[in-house]
Amino acid sequence: MTKEKQLPSEGNGTIIYYSQKDKKHISRRGVHDEKSRIDTNKKGEPYYVYYDLDAYGYRTAKNWRIK
């Protein structure tokens, strides 16, 4: 994955992704830290684990973009 698909490690950025559970687009403030990662699941789909500054915890996003 390229750095454009990653949240900043200093300050914060906004991640936007589609939630399958809620059936809508979600926009969250987040940061990339030492526990964050970009990987692929068993189906070969990329996902991103990031720290969510709105909910104060780690979240996983698929089909995301960084604003």
N, C-alpha and C positions, 0 to 999 in steps of 0.2 A: 504494500500500500504506500501511497505517496504521503508526504507531509500535509498536503492539502486536505486529506481525509482524516487528519488527526487534530484534536483540540490543542491549544497552546499549553505549554507546561508552566508558563508564568502568566499571571493574570487569569482571565477566563475567556471563554468563547461560547458561542451558541451552537448546539447540535440540534438538527431537525431530522426526525425519522418517522416512519409510519408504524403505528402500534397495531399489531394484529388483534390484540386483546380488546382495545378500545375502538378499533375501526376508524381511526382518525390520525392526523399528523400531530406529533408532539414536538414542542420546542422547549429545550432546557438549557440552563447555564451550566457549563461543566468545565473541567480541567483534566489534562492528561498528566498522571503522576506515575510513580514507580510500579504501582499495581495495575495500571491501565495496559491494555493490549489490543492488538488487532490480529485476528486469527480466522480460521475457517472451521465450520462445524462438520459433522459427519456427512452431511449432504453436499459439502463443498461450497456452502454459502459463506461469504465473509461476515464477520460480526465485530463489534467494537465494545470493549468494556471500558468505561470511563467513570470518573467521580462526578456525581450530580450535586451541584452546589445548591439547587432548589430543594432537594429532598435529603441532602446530607448522607449520601450513600452511593454505592456502586450500582450502575445500571448497564444493561446490555442493549445495544442498538444494531439493527440490520438495515440495510438500504438507507444509510444516513448521509447527510451533507453538513458541512460546517459553514456557518455564517459569520 
